Amino acid sequence: MSTEDTQPQPVDFLAAERAVAEDQIGAAWQLHVEQVQEQLERGWRQHVGRALAERFDALQTQFGTEVETRASAMAAEESARAKAAAERVMSERLNQTARRLEQAEDGGGWAGALLDGASAWSARAILFSIINGELQYEDHRAIEEQNLRALLDIRVPTKDAPAFATVLETMDTVIAMATSNELSSQLAEILGANEEKRVCLAPVIVGQSEQKRRVAAILYVESNGEPLDANVLEVVTALAGMALDCRQAAQRATTQAPAGALMAIAPVAHAPAPVEPGPVPVQTPDSPDWARLSREEQELHAKAQRFARVRVAEMRLYQAQAVRQGREQARLYMALRGEMERGRAQFKHEFLTVPSMIDYFHLELVRTLANDDASLLGVEYPGPLV
């Protein structure tokens, strides 16, 4: 065999190498394509995921903002409605109180209107008149039934009750602690002394028509759990003072009665004003001519009237069911026989000591308990004591 036959042909070698190179390039391209496709797919998912996340985050923020905006708008609207409703209720209560004060026929009606008006914003409201520098209980209202009978038998000098004395001196509302140091030991014991409790003392001021302002009574108010609204209480007592002042002025004009004749509440004159006459009873068609009575008899008549108002008011307050049944059956005496007999006995013992005295207890029973219809007392009722 010749040498030329054993040597490889150049053409065949290059072709083989070219084929290998093309195969490698194809494989490399395929790998590149696969990597690019994988990157593209992976990048697409990442981009889409990020876009979706950003979009939903934006939607969530917008949704939260919208919900908050709408909730705030609804809350504001509801708050405005609640505020308007509360203002309507307050105005209605004040209007009703003003009407009742204006239409009150006597001291009992006036005191009841004042206390009912104040009780809407308090747990307990007590009215004290000022007589000769002393606090005298008139009536009260309370959320829970409370026995304040002990107040009927005491008179507390204002000098022993610093908080009340401050009201008289400043003729302004006072917020005080319910302690013996502020209210006096007697009142603190009866009303329940508590260093954590705050009370409001609001003056009932009269004398505007005479250009001589004075405190006729003081309204004692305890909180119902909410902070005391002294502004509302001052409005109520201002209405009460104006109504009382007008009535006293009208009574003096027609009867020449001294200041304080109406409602049996004697105003206190502050120095250097002259001392005014003491309490004068409310005059009724059955009353004696009080101008002819001595000072002592006038005071006794005033005290007898107050006794009658308080006793009958207690029946209406604490024996409401018996009062209702007694009226319906026209047998009030039998429904409240025990209370009436105790009242009659006490009235006879304490007040039927002067010839001029009349049975104010009987008159109050007929007027407020029987609604001016004596037949509602029943045939068993023994009639007036005098």
C-alpha positions as CSV (number, residue, x, y, z in Angstrom):
1,M,0.0,0.0,0.0
2,S,1.4,3.3,-0.9
3,T,1.9,6.2,1.6
4,E,-0.6,8.4,-0.2
5,D,-3.4,5.9,0.6
6,T,-2.8,5.9,4.4
7,Q,-2.9,9.8,5.1
8,P,-6.3,11.3,6.0
9,Q,-8.0,13.6,3.6
10,P,-8.1,17.3,4.7
11,V,-11.6,17.7,3.5
12,D,-13.0,14.9,5.5
13,F,-11.3,16.2,8.8
14,L,-12.6,19.7,8.4
15,A,-16.1,18.4,7.7
16,A,-16.1,16.3,10.8
17,E,-14.8,19.1,13.0
18,R,-17.3,21.5,11.5
19,A,-20.1,19.1,12.3
20,V,-18.9,18.8,15.9
21,A,-18.7,22.5,16.2
22,E,-22.1,23.0,14.8
23,D,-23.5,20.5,17.2
24,Q,-21.8,22.3,20.1
25,I,-23.0,25.6,19.0
26,G,-26.6,24.2,18.7
27,A,-26.3,22.8,22.1
28,A,-25.0,26.1,23.5
29,W,-27.7,28.0,21.7
30,Q,-30.3,25.6,23.1
31,L,-28.9,26.1,26.6
32,H,-28.9,29.8,26.1
33,V,-32.4,29.8,24.8
34,E,-33.5,27.6,27.7
35,Q,-31.8,29.9,30.2
36,V,-33.3,33.0,28.6
37,Q,-36.7,31.5,28.5
38,E,-36.4,30.5,32.2
39,Q,-35.2,34.0,33.1
40,L,-38.0,35.5,31.1
41,E,-40.6,33.2,32.7
42,R,-39.1,33.8,36.1
43,G,-38.9,37.6,35.6
44,W,-42.5,37.7,34.3
45,R,-43.8,36.0,37.3
46,Q,-41.9,38.3,39.5
47,H,-43.0,41.4,37.7
48,V,-46.6,40.3,37.5
49,G,-46.5,39.3,41.2
50,R,-45.0,42.6,42.2
51,A,-47.5,44.5,40.0
52,L,-50.4,42.6,41.5
53,A,-49.1,43.1,45.1
54,E,-48.6,46.8,44.5
55,R,-52.1,47.1,42.9
56,F,-53.8,45.2,45.7
57,D,-51.9,47.2,48.3
58,A,-53.1,50.4,46.7
59,L,-56.7,49.0,46.6
60,Q,-56.4,48.0,50.2
61,T,-55.3,51.5,51.2
62,Q,-58.0,53.1,49.1
63,F,-60.6,50.7,50.5
64,G,-59.4,51.5,54.1
65,T,-59.5,55.2,53.4
66,E,-63.0,54.9,51.9
67,V,-64.3,52.9,54.8
68,E,-62.7,55.3,57.3
69,T,-64.1,58.3,55.4
70,R,-67.6,56.8,55.2
71,A,-67.5,55.6,58.8
72,S,-66.4,59.1,59.9
73,A,-69.2,60.7,57.9
74,M,-71.7,58.3,59.4
75,A,-70.4,58.8,62.9
76,A,-70.5,62.6,62.4
77,E,-74.0,62.4,61.0
78,E,-75.1,60.1,63.9
79,S,-73.4,62.4,66.4
80,A,-75.1,65.4,64.9
81,R,-78.5,63.6,65.1
82,A,-77.8,62.6,68.7
83,K,-76.7,66.1,69.6
84,A,-79.8,67.6,68.0
85,A,-82.0,65.0,69.8
86,A,-80.3,65.8,73.2
87,E,-80.8,69.5,72.6
88,R,-84.4,69.0,71.8
89,V,-84.9,66.9,74.9
90,M,-83.1,69.5,77.0
91,S,-85.1,72.4,75.5
92,E,-88.4,70.5,76.0
93,R,-87.5,69.8,79.6
94,L,-86.6,73.4,80.2
95,N,-89.7,74.6,78.4
96,Q,-91.9,72.3,80.5
97,T,-90.2,73.4,83.7
98,A,-90.7,77.1,82.8
99,R,-94.3,76.5,82.0
100,R,-94.9,74.6,85.2
101,L,-93.1,77.3,87.3
102,E,-95.2,80.0,85.6
103,Q,-98.5,78.2,86.1
104,A,-97.8,77.0,89.7
105,E,-100.7,78.0,91.9
106,D,-98.9,77.9,95.2
107,G,-95.6,77.1,96.9
108,G,-96.0,73.4,96.6
109,G,-96.6,73.5,92.9
110,W,-93.7,75.9,92.4
111,A,-91.3,73.7,94.5
112,G,-92.5,70.6,92.7
113,A,-91.8,72.2,89.3
114,L,-88.4,73.3,90.3
115,L,-87.4,69.9,91.7
116,D,-88.9,67.9,88.8
117,G,-86.9,70.1,86.4
118,A,-83.7,69.6,88.4
119,S,-84.2,65.9,88.9
120,A,-83.8,65.3,85.1
121,W,-80.1,65.9,85.5
122,S,-79.4,64.5,89.0
123,A,-79.8,61.5,91.3
124,R,-81.2,63.6,94.1
125,A,-82.4,67.2,94.4
126,I,-83.4,68.8,97.6
127,L,-84.9,72.3,98.1
128,F,-84.0,74.3,101.2
129,S,-85.7,77.7,101.9
130,I,-83.8,80.3,103.8
131,I,-85.7,81.6,106.9
132,N,-84.0,83.9,109.4
133,G,-80.6,82.7,108.5
134,E,-81.5,79.0,108.7
135,L,-81.9,76.2,106.1
136,Q,-85.4,74.7,106.2
137,Y,-86.2,71.6,104.2
138,E,-89.1,72.0,101.7
139,D,-89.2,69.0,99.4
140,H,-87.0,66.7,97.4
141,R,-86.8,64.3,94.4
142,A,-84.7,61.2,94.1
143,I,-84.1,58.4,91.6
144,E,-84.4,55.8,94.5
145,E,-86.8,56.1,97.3
146,Q,-85.1,57.7,100.3
147,N,-86.3,58.5,103.8
148,L,-85.5,62.1,104.5
149,R,-88.0,62.5,107.2
150,A,-85.3,63.6,109.6
151,L,-84.9,66.8,107.6
152,L,-88.4,67.9,108.6
153,D,-87.5,68.3,112.2
154,I,-84.3,70.3,111.9
155,R,-83.2,73.8,110.9
156,V,-79.6,74.3,110.2
157,P,-78.0,77.7,110.7
158,T,-76.2,78.7,107.5
159,K,-73.2,79.7,109.6
160,D,-72.8,76.0,110.4
161,A,-72.9,75.0,106.7
162,P,-70.0,76.8,105.0
163,A,-70.9,75.8,101.5
164,F,-74.5,77.1,101.9
165,A,-73.1,80.3,103.5
166,T,-70.9,80.8,100.5
167,V,-73.9,80.6,98.2
168,L,-75.7,83.2,100.3
169,E,-72.7,85.5,100.3
170,T,-71.8,85.3,96.6
171,M,-75.3,84.5,95.3
172,D,-73.5,82.1,92.9
173,T,-73.5,78.4,92.3
174,V,-71.1,76.4,94.5
175,I,-69.6,72.9,93.9
176,A,-68.8,71.4,97.3
177,M,-67.7,68.2,98.9
178,A,-70.4,66.2,100.7
179,T,-68.7,66.4,104.0
180,S,-69.6,67.7,107.5
181,N,-67.1,70.5,107.1
182,E,-69.0,71.8,104.1
183,L,-72.6,70.8,104.7
184,S,-72.8,70.8,108.5
185,S,-72.7,67.7,110.7
186,Q,-76.5,67.4,110.7
187,L,-77.0,67.5,107.0
188,A,-73.9,65.3,106.4
189,E,-75.3,62.6,108.7
190,I,-78.7,62.7,107.1
191,L,-77.6,63.0,103.5
192,G,-74.7,60.6,103.7
193,A,-71.2,62.2,104.1
194,N,-68.8,61.1,101.4
195,E,-65.4,62.8,100.7
196,E,-65.5,61.4,97.1
197,K,-69.0,62.9,96.4
198,R,-69.4,66.4,95.0
199,V,-72.7,68.3,95.2
200,C,-74.0,71.4,93.5
201,L,-75.7,74.2,95.5
202,A,-77.6,76.6,93.2
203,P,-79.3,79.7,94.5
204,V,-82.9,80.7,93.7
205,I,-82.6,84.5,93.5
206,V,-85.5,86.9,93.8
207,G,-85.7,90.7,94.2
208,Q,-85.1,91.6,90.5
209,S,-88.3,93.6,90.4
210,E,-87.1,95.6,93.4
211,Q,-83.5,96.0,92.3
212,K,-82.5,94.2,95.5
213,R,-81.4,90.7,94.7
214,R,-81.5,88.1,97.5
215,V,-81.4,84.4,97.9
216,A,-84.8,82.9,98.7
217,A,-83.9,79.2,98.5
218,I,-81.0,76.9,97.7
219,L,-81.2,73.8,95.5
220,Y,-79.0,71.0,96.7
221,V,-78.2,68.5,93.8
222,E,-76.3,65.3,93.7
223,S,-74.8,63.7,90.6
224,N,-76.4,60.7,88.9
225,G,-73.0,59.2,88.0
226,E,-72.2,61.8,85.3
227,P,-70.5,65.1,86.0
228,L,-72.9,67.7,87.3
229,D,-74.0,70.2,84.6
230,A,-74.0,73.4,86.7
231,N,-75.0,75.4,83.7
232,V,-78.3,73.6,83.2
233,L,-79.0,73.8,87.0
234,E,-78.4,77.5,86.9
235,V,-80.9,77.9,84.1
236,V,-83.5,75.9,86.1
237,T,-83.0,77.9,89.3
238,A,-82.9,81.2,87.3
239,L,-86.3,80.3,85.8
240,A,-87.6,79.4,89.3
241,G,-86.3,82.7,90.7
242,M,-88.0,84.8,88.0
243,A,-91.3,82.9,88.4
244,L,-91.1,83.4,92.2
245,D,-90.1,87.0,92.0
246,C,-93.0,87.8,89.6
247,R,-95.5,86.0,91.9
248,Q,-94.3,87.8,95.0
249,A,-94.4,91.2,93.2
250,A,-98.0,90.5,92.0
251,Q,-99.1,89.4,95.5
252,R,-97.5,92.4,97.1
253,A,-99.3,94.7,94.6
254,T,-102.7,93.2,95.3
255,T,-102.5,92.5,99.1
256,Q,-99.8,94.8,100.3
257,A,-98.0,91.7,101.6
258,P,-94.4,92.0,102.5
259,A,-91.7,90.4,100.4
260,G,-91.7,86.7,100.7
261,A,-95.5,86.3,101.2
262,L,-95.9,84.1,98.1
263,M,-94.9,80.4,98.3
264,A,-94.2,80.7,102.0
265,I,-90.5,81.1,101.3
266,A,-89.0,84.1,103.1
267,P,-86.1,85.7,101.2
268,V,-83.0,86.6,103.1
269,A,-81.9,90.2,102.9
270,H,-78.1,90.7,102.7
271,A,-76.3,93.4,104.6
272,P,-76.6,96.3,104.5
273,A,-80.2,95.8,103.3
274,P,-82.8,96.0,106.1
275,V,-84.1,92.9,107.7
276,E,-87.4,91.9,106.1
277,P,-90.5,90.4,107.8
278,G,-90.5,86.7,108.4
279,P,-92.4,84.0,106.6
280,V,-96.0,84.7,105.8
281,P,-98.3,81.9,104.8
282,V,-99.8,81.6,101.3
283,Q,-103.3,83.1,101.5
284,T,-106.2,80.9,100.4
285,P,-109.9,81.7,100.4
286,D,-110.2,79.8,103.7
287,S,-107.2,81.5,105.3
288,P,-107.6,84.1,108.1
289,D,-106.7,87.7,107.5
290,W,-102.9,87.2,108.1
291,A,-102.4,91.0,108.2
292,R,-104.2,90.8,111.6
293,L,-102.1,88.0,112.9
294,S,-99.1,88.4,115.2
295,R,-95.6,87.6,113.9
296,E,-95.7,84.4,115.9
297,E,-99.0,83.3,114.5
298,Q,-97.9,84.1,110.9
299,E,-94.8,81.9,111.4
300,L,-97.0,79.1,112.9
301,H,-99.4,79.3,109.9
302,A,-96.4,79.2,107.5
303,K,-95.0,76.2,109.3
304,A,-98.4,74.5,109.3
305,Q,-98.8,75.0,105.5
306,R,-95.3,73.6,104.9
307,F,-96.1,70.6,107.1
308,A,-99.2,69.9,105.1
309,R,-97.4,70.2,101.8
310,V,-94.6,67.9,102.8
311,R,-96.8,65.2,104.4
312,V,-99.1,65.1,101.4
313,A,-96.2,65.2,98.9
314,E,-94.7,62.2,100.8
315,M,-97.9,60.3,100.3
316,R,-97.9,61.0,96.6
317,L,-94.2,60.1,96.3
318,Y,-94.0,57.0,98.5
319,Q,-97.6,55.7,98.3
320,A,-98.2,56.3,94.6
321,Q,-100.0,53.0,94.0
322,A,-102.3,53.5,96.9
323,V,-103.0,57.1,95.8
324,R,-103.9,55.9,92.3
325,Q,-106.2,53.1,93.6
326,G,-107.8,55.5,96.1
327,R,-108.6,58.0,93.4
328,E,-110.0,55.4,91.1
329,Q,-112.2,54.0,93.9
330,A,-113.0,57.4,95.5
331,R,-111.7,56.0,98.8
332,L,-108.4,57.8,99.3
333,Y,-108.9,57.9,103.1
334,M,-109.2,54.1,103.3
335,A,-106.3,53.6,100.9
336,L,-104.0,55.9,103.0
337,R,-105.7,55.7,106.4
338,G,-102.6,55.2,108.4
339,E,-100.7,58.0,106.8
340,M,-103.6,60.4,107.0
341,E,-104.4,59.7,110.7
342,R,-100.7,60.1,111.7
343,G,-100.7,63.4,109.8
344,R,-103.9,64.6,111.3
345,A,-102.7,63.7,114.8
346,Q,-99.4,65.5,114.4
347,F,-101.1,68.5,112.8
348,K,-103.5,68.7,115.7
349,H,-100.8,68.4,118.3
350,E,-98.4,70.9,116.8
351,F,-100.6,73.5,115.2
352,L,-104.1,73.7,116.6
353,T,-102.8,75.8,119.4
354,V,-104.1,79.2,118.3
355,P,-107.7,80.2,117.5
356,S,-106.8,81.5,114.1
357,M,-105.4,78.1,112.9
358,I,-107.3,76.3,110.1
359,D,-106.8,72.7,108.9
360,Y,-104.2,73.2,106.2
361,F,-103.6,69.4,106.2
362,H,-107.2,68.9,105.1
363,L,-107.0,71.6,102.5
364,E,-103.8,70.0,101.0
365,L,-105.4,66.6,101.0
366,V,-108.3,67.9,99.0
367,R,-106.2,70.1,96.7
368,T,-103.4,67.9,95.6
369,L,-104.3,64.4,96.7
370,A,-108.0,64.5,95.6
371,N,-107.4,67.0,92.8
372,D,-109.9,69.5,94.3
373,D,-112.6,66.8,94.5
374,A,-113.3,66.2,98.2
375,S,-115.6,63.2,97.2
376,L,-112.5,61.2,96.2
377,L,-111.5,61.1,99.9
378,G,-114.5,58.8,100.5
379,V,-117.5,58.7,102.9
380,E,-115.2,57.3,105.6
381,Y,-113.1,60.4,105.7
382,P,-113.8,62.2,109.0
383,G,-113.5,65.7,107.6
384,P,-111.4,68.7,108.7
385,L,-110.2,69.0,112.3
386,V,-111.6,72.5,112.6
